[in-house]
């Protein structure tokens, strides 16, 4: 998803955004240099094979056995080991193998989720190889950092607030759903507390949180209100549901399974997705003697957590045997084929942050039966038939009714083709891009620093939001040690002298090596509070920017420092990984 939005954003030149990818290398964010739009159109990103073509290639050796795929090798090894064990211990060996398979499936599923939701790095040289320092920061003040991947376990997300303050950037993050908080029973381990902390950290560090549905937005705002987290701005954007066009023919196995009518359910097989309800509905129908009337049921998705008993029941149930099938590894072309060939689509999930497969089925003109939980009604509107997610009998009745009256399926599908407007990833990028452009317009909002909280002192005292001198000469104020964008900046310092105070204000960068402004003042306490104004012109980004006050004699109270940049047209977006 993140890559789809990123690629579409790069093509929306009218938004005025300079969109670049960056990634976390374990220590810092590093920019990735990509070809220009024109060059990218004619020169595809190097593949993994092309990226390694410089490695010396050796002539293939003549082996006793020809190498096979890792998956096939694992199957052959397990088969061989099982055949070698004595017959008396084969039941125990079978249990061990089944458990090992479950663990392997969980690992593959986790890796698949990481790949599906995260931006896949192009095979480009590492920063050190391209001459870029490993820790060089790609951000400049006014940039917008965007993370739309699975960043809840990223090493950097807890530092969002500090990153924003240090580099003077805006931060946009994404919330897919709050299922680990709302329904921890459907997740592995005790995750509710961890994810609650994660969303609170997002609220503290983000200028905007994108949500994939109104339901997710509602859930998030409720959580932030309940926990007392900041009331961070949120916005909803649509997920693209256009299914890739098939580029290869279906396999013989796929053709064989789909020779008979079937209904389709595309989802990871886990408790929340509610495959068990469909199994119970089919068991009821088969027990009533309708096995020859109803279509087959095809599951597409890897087995997840907590469904071992369900899959075992399906495999062993004599009533549903030959009626329920599962595909775990299929290509985009095969998935498109299944969508197009199915009689209709089913989705009985117990809760969804969006429900993308429902949109994919509708985009291909298919009738849909779904639960009404979470955001699913947002996806299908009144084009979907909604059923109780907790009761298999209405589902059994609906499946039998549509099996006996196929004209009803045809009418439902016709209504979908006439009324449903598919959502594309370009639609998603347009909405996200508009939010980024709006945020970029606010990058010149004055920065207000409260010296008692935000700045440092050597000879003064922090008292609430103010700094007070103690009659000693020296550095009364310095900081905040951030980046400051190139351009013209108006700086205002609100002071209150006690008696007559003599002091010097300066503006420096590069750890004091570069001075952009310096002036000595002599102020009298008889004049009360005084606002000192001066202008600083920066030809380049100021690194380690500071506003400093050096007290020469007298006493002084510093109450506030404001830094306002004149508006510019520059706006940049970063897709963070």
Secondary structure, DSSP 8 states (H G I E B T S, - for coil): -HHHHHHHHHH-GGG--EEEEEEE-SSSEEE-----HHHHHHS----HHHHTTTS--------SS----HHHHHHHHHHHHHHHS-GGGHHHHHHHHHHHHHHHHHHHHHHHHHHHHS----S---TTTTT--TT-----TTEEEEE-S--TT-TTGGGHHHHHHHHT-EEEEEE---HHHH-GGGSSSS-HHHHHHHHHHHHHH-SEEEESSHHHHHHHHHHHHHHT----EEEE-----------S---HHHHHHTTS-EEEEES-BSGGGTHHHHHHHHHHHHHTT-TTTS-EEEEES-B-TT-HHHHHHHHH-TTTTTTEEEE-S--HHHHHHHHHHSS-EEE--S--SS-HHHHHHHHTT--EEEE--TTHHHHHGGGSEEE-TT-HHHHHHHHHHHHH-HHHHHHHHHHHHHH-----HHHHHHHHHHHHHHHHTTTT--EEE-HHHH-B-SSEEEETTEEEE-S--EEEEB-EEEEE-SEEEEEEEEEEEEEEEEEEEEEEETTTTEEEEEEEEEEEGGG-EEEEEEEEEESS-EEEEEEEEEEEEEEEEEEEEEEEE---S--EEEEE-
